Structures are given as structure tokens and as C-alpha cells.
């Protein structure tokens, strides 16, 4: 039986999304079991999160850190730059949010 282009396309998307959704949940659960602290604790210890991500993912940690930082900056309506390291980026976001909160009070 020959596959239609529509079926092939639907299959590719299904594989990609199905694996992504499943793997994300599995990776998140694994990380929660492997990391020393909760994600909330790492808000004040970004260097320690960097070290632990590097231990688990090796050089791939840099990509994950950029994704985390980009998401954080978007949520805080800050302009993102990938030129800064993870710790500096998190500390900058914290400082900018603190300044913003002071300005609103």
C-alpha cells in the first residue's frame, strides 16, 4: 500500500509531537530526581543549576540554559540576549524585576 503525502506528513508530525510530549515529561521527572534542589531554590543559585545541568547534559547544558533564560526574559518582558552566561542572565533578570517592582510601589 502506497502512503499519501498527507499521511506521511501527519505521521511525521505525530511522531515528532508524540515523542516530544512524552520525552519532556520523562526528562522533567528525571531532572527533579537528579537535581539537588527544587527549581524554586535554584532561582537564588543559578550557578549551582548551571553546574548540575552541565553534570547531567554536558555541553548540551548551554542550549538548555539559553532556552530557560529566553523563556524567563519573555515572561518578564525583558529583551533577551544570548551573549551573557546563564548566571549573569538570571541575576540581570532578577535585578530588573526588582527595580520594576520598586517602581510600581
Residue, then its C-alpha position, 0 to 999 in steps of 0.5 A: x500500500x502506497x502512503x499519501x503525502x498527507x499521511x506521511x506528513x501527519x505521521x511525521x508530525x505525530x511522531x515528532x509531537x508524540x515523542x516530544x510530549x512524552x520525552x519532556x515529561x520523562x526528562x522533567x521527572x528525571x531532572x527533579x530526581x537528579x537535581x539537588x534542589x527544587x527549581x524554586x531554590x535554584x532561582x537564588x543559585x543559578x550557578x549551582x543549576x548551571x553546574x548540575x545541568x552541565x553534570x547531567x547534559x554536558x555541553x548540551x547544558x548551554x542550549x538548555x540554559x539559553x532556552x530557560x533564560x529566553x523563556x524567563x526574559x519573555x515572561x518578564x518582558x525583558x529583551x533577551x540576549x544570548x551573549x551573557x552566561x546563564x548566571x549573569x542572565x538570571x541575576x540581570x533578570x532578577x535585578x530588573x524585576x526588582x527595580x520594576x517592582x520598586x517602581x510600581x510601589 
